[in-house]
Amino acid sequence: MHAPSYDKCDDSKESFYEELEQVYDHFLRYHIKILLGDFNAKVGREIIFKPTIGNVSLHQKSNDNGVRIVSFATSKNLVVKSTMFPHPNIHKYTWTSPDWQTHNPIDHILIDRR
């Protein structure tokens, strides 16, 4: 299962996050939870999202999918760890456009804030 891409309708995005929330809520509370995968999200470095995100994201601003993943993470007391470890930019992106001109980190790791 992967998140709908940026150009999909809001209904499909909401449906994805509702299903993700249902699955997540079935996990036992005392287990450490780690979510990783293709969220099709650009997560930026907006101060308003601290401490859920880190300072080393490839992008300055989050797109709509990025805001959704950060909102989900915040609501479940998770952090977006893929934005917290310093790496060279060439190691931050997980998707490249067919013309090799655009690079985006759209795969993310979310983990309990504990």
LINMO-V540265 format. One record per residue. RES is the residue in one small letter. SS is DSSP state (H for helix, E for strand, - for the rest). PHI is phi as a letter, one per 20 degrees, with the letter a starting at -180 (999 if undefined). OMEGA is omega in degrees with one decimal (none if undefined). Layout:
RES&SS&PHI&OMEGA / RES&SS&PHI&OMEGA
This chain:
m&-&999&175.4 / h&-&c&-177.2 / a&-&f&175.6 / p&-&f&179.4 / s&-&f&-173.9 / y&-&g&-174.5 / d&-&e&178.7 / k&-&f&-177.8 / c&-&f&-179.3 / d&H&f&-179.6 / d&H&f&179.7 / s&H&f&177.7 / k&H&f&178.7 / e&H&f&178.0 / s&H&f&178.2 / f&H&g&-177.0 / y&H&f&174.0 / e&H&f&178.5 / e&H&f&177.9 / l&H&f&179.2 / e&H&f&178.7 / q&H&f&178.6 / v&H&f&-178.6 / y&H&g&-177.6 / d&H&f&176.6 / h&-&e&178.1 / f&-&f&176.5 / l&-&f&-173.6 / r&-&f&-173.2 / y&-&e&175.8 / h&-&e&173.9 / i&-&f&-177.4 / k&-&d&177.6 / i&E&c&175.9 / l&E&d&175.6 / l&E&b&177.8 / g&E&q&-176.1 / d&E&e&178.7 / f&-&e&-179.4 / n&-&l&-173.2 / a&-&c&170.3 / k&-&e&179.4 / v&-&d&-177.7 / g&-&e&-177.4 / r&-&c&-176.2 / e&-&f&-179.4 / i&H&f&-177.8 / i&H&f&-178.3 / f&H&e&177.8 / k&-&f&-0.1 / p&-&e&179.6 / t&-&f&179.5 / i&-&d&179.2 / g&-&d&-176.3 / n&-&e&-169.9 / v&-&d&175.9 / s&-&f&179.0 / l&-&f&-175.9 / h&-&d&174.9 / q&-&e&-175.5 / k&-&c&177.0 / s&-&e&170.8 / n&-&e&-177.6 / d&H&g&178.4 / n&H&f&177.1 / g&H&f&177.6 / v&H&f&179.7 / r&H&f&-178.5 / i&H&f&178.2 / v&H&f&177.7 / s&H&f&177.5 / f&H&f&-179.4 / a&H&g&179.3 / t&H&f&-177.8 / s&H&f&-178.3 / k&-&d&179.7 / n&-&l&178.0 / l&E&d&172.9 / v&E&c&177.8 / v&E&e&-174.0 / k&H&f&-179.4 / s&H&f&177.0 / t&H&d&-172.2 / m&-&d&-178.3 / f&-&d&-178.9 / p&-&f&175.8 / h&-&b&171.6 / p&-&f&-177.5 / n&H&g&-179.0 / i&H&f&-179.9 / h&H&e&-177.2 / k&-&e&-175.0 / y&-&e&-178.2 / t&-&c&177.5 / w&E&b&176.4 / t&E&c&179.8 / s&-&f&179.6 / p&-&g&179.0 / d&-&e&177.8 / w&-&m&-178.0 / q&-&e&-176.1 / t&-&d&179.1 / h&E&c&-179.7 / n&E&b&170.7 / p&-&e&-178.0 / i&-&d&176.5 / d&E&e&-174.8 / h&E&c&176.6 / i&E&d&176.1 / l&E&d&-178.5 / i&E&b&178.2 / d&E&g&-178.4 / r&-&f&-174.9 / r&-&g&none
